[in-house]
Amino acid sequence: MTGGVTVDVRPAEGSPVIRVALLHGLGSSVTVWDPLRAELPSNVESWAFGFPWDSGQGPAWALERDSRVWLERAWQAAPGRPDVVVAHSFGANVMLDWIATQGTAGCRGLMLMSPFYRPDPELFDWASITHYLNDFEDLVRAGILARLNGSRPAPDVLEAMIDKVRDRIGPYGWMRFFDHYTRTPLLDLSTVDVPCLVVGGGRDTAAYPHDVRRFAEALPDAVVHILPESAHFSMIDNTAQVGTLLREFLLRIGDPTTATNGVAR
């Protein structure tokens, strides 16, 4: 552990070794990556970072105004620099803010899953705040149900779980999330100088599919896939397809002549 950040390393069993860093979102945990890690090729060494904004810790982390400090501690805890970073939701937004000031951490590719993005500050209005604040429990519910993998607890038990995760995130945690979100129109995405794979869910009511598409279009070198049957946690909703997309992306990283900017449906 380095300053509240943990890293779970699964060594590669083949070569050439490619190192993949996994960054989870707000209220999630390292276990959200377990299904996808099972899909990775044998030559991938995966690093799943546990951040203090996970579902098992309290809100004290959010008193630190600059969430990028946790990513700095992740790189300090890592056994090197990653070749590819896979980041989900809030984790993707923290990574984007990091890139804006620090560059791409030496990596050769980014897979950004359900990032929060809007291209214009005017697209944030009072209705936006109302939705993401008053309906925040819906996002927490989606994360819990995704991790339960089809199991459905009794309604009162589920509501108690939602309340517990929400309270662990706390108001300051929510403000860190919304702060990163509202800064996205101000990011200079031209600094993202590596190939990107952007994945969204067709049923995602948090990181909306049309915003995910617009985000990919703003990147210098990106391909976007919107998975129609997935919601916010496509790595769980549609593990096999996400695994295929990641394996193809890793092959692309090894062959720069395949770089292209486009949209895949």
Helices and strands as residue ranges (DSSP letters): E 6-10, E 18-23, G 30-33, H 34-37, E 44-50, G 59-63, H 68-77, E 84-88, H 90-102, E 109-113, G 121-123, H 126-134, H 136-148, H 155-183, G 184-186, G 189-191, E 196-201, H 209-218, E 222-227, H 234-237, H 239-253, G 256-258, E 262-264
